[in-house]
Amino acid sequence: MTLEGKKIGFGICASFCTVMEILEPLKMLKSLGADIYPIVSEDVFNHSSRFHNKDSFLNEISGITGKDVVSTIAEAETFGPDIQLDIMIIAPATGNTVAKLANGISDGAVVMSAKATLRNGKPILLALFSNDALGANGMNIMKLYNTKNIFFVPFGQDNPHKKPTSLTADLSLLQESLICALDGRQIQPSIVTYS
């Protein structure tokens, strides 16, 4: 399957220690001919962190994709009727975002875009990055894992001894996961072991 011309929404949420890792997958998807629509959460749009400068980060995303960053619910609503995405990726998908998706809350640009994509019968691909994935958020992850048109980039415990409830996606498997999701399949195995 080719990604040439595929309309891909790319939602970026505030796992600040991870956001800079998202730039390479964006560049890879663009190099494969994808038409990428960048969407960011309110926190990503409004806050810098010790890991990144928000203005530089947002400018780099726009430079890679060739599009302005979507950051409001009003802008995100266009993905329902006006711009129909082929798929939406959320990376990093934080525990907060997963909880909102699992419970039908669409109070920001990323989750509103996801809602619009699902309403159009198209897939969502989540690249999970959550310190609470094996804690209180575990039930939300499993609820989404069993939800039609929601798929996951394979994930595993990134630091089981110091962060025993943390799970992170293996971004090296994003492209293969995307192709599977576009075909309506969950890539397997979906749980990986980090060395």
ABEGO torsion letter per residue (X at the ends): XBABGBBBBBBBBBBAAAAAAAAAAAAAAAAAGBBBBBBBBAAAAABBBAABBAAAAAAAAAAAAGBBBBABAAAAAAABAABBBABBBBOBBBAAAAAAAAAGBBABAAAAAAAAAAAAGBBBBBBBBBAAAABAAAAAAAAAAABBGBBBBBBBBABAAABAABBBBBAAAAAAAAAAAAAGBBBOBABBBBX
